[in-house]
Amino acid sequence: MHAPIFVNLPVADIARSRAFFAELGYAFNEQFSGDQAVVVVLADNVFAMLVQRDLFDSFHPAKTADAAEVKECVVCLGLPSRAAVDALVDRAIAAGGTPGDTEDDEFMYGRSFNDLDGHSWQIFWHQSDEADSGVTP
C-alpha cells in the first residue's frame, strides 16, 4: 500500500491558497512548503501539495488544465459525520470557495465546493465510516 500520498494541484497564488486552507482548519507540513508550494495535511500520510502553476508545469510534458474550466479530477475526502461535512463545506464557502452539489441518500451524505483555483473537493460521510469510527450522528 502507498504511504505517504501527495496529490499535487496547480495554484495561481501560494499565499492565497495557504490562507484559504488555513481558514478551513487544515495544518501544513512546513518541511515541504515554501515560496512555490505549500503542503496541506489532509490526514496521517495524506497530503495535498499546492504547487505554483509554473513549477507544476515543469513536472510533466502535457498542458496543465485550468481547473476552473476543465475538470481532471475531484478530490474526495471522508469525514466521520454529516455535521462535520457541513461544517467544513460551510467554512470553505465562507472563505471564498464556491458551492457544488449535495448528495443525500440513506447511506451517504456529501457536499462539494470548488477552491479558489477551481479544484473540486467532494466532502462526504458514509454510514460505514460512522460504524467504523464509533461516532454517532
BELDANOR-V748964 format. One record per backbone hydrogen bond with DSSP energy under -0.5 kcal/mol. CO is the residue of the C=O (numbers start at 1). NH is the residue of the N-H. If there is no record, write none. Layout:
CO,NH
CO,NH
This chain:
5,47
6,8
7,49
9,51
11,53
13,17
14,18
15,19
16,20
17,21
18,22
19,23
20,24
21,26
22,25
27,41
28,30
29,32
30,33
36,52
37,34
38,40
38,50
39,29
40,42
40,48
41,27
43,46
45,4
45,5
46,42
46,43
47,7
47,49
48,40
48,50
49,9
49,51
50,38
51,11
52,55
52,56
53,57
54,58
55,58
56,59
57,60
65,67
66,69
66,70
70,72
73,120
74,76
75,122
77,124
81,85
82,86
83,87
84,88
85,89
86,90
87,91
88,92
89,93
90,94
91,95
92,97
93,96
98,114
101,112
103,110
107,127
108,105
109,125
110,103
111,123
112,100
113,121
114,98
115,118
119,115
120,75
121,113
121,123
122,77
122,124
123,111
124,79
125,109
126,129
126,130
127,131
128,132
129,133
130,134
130,135
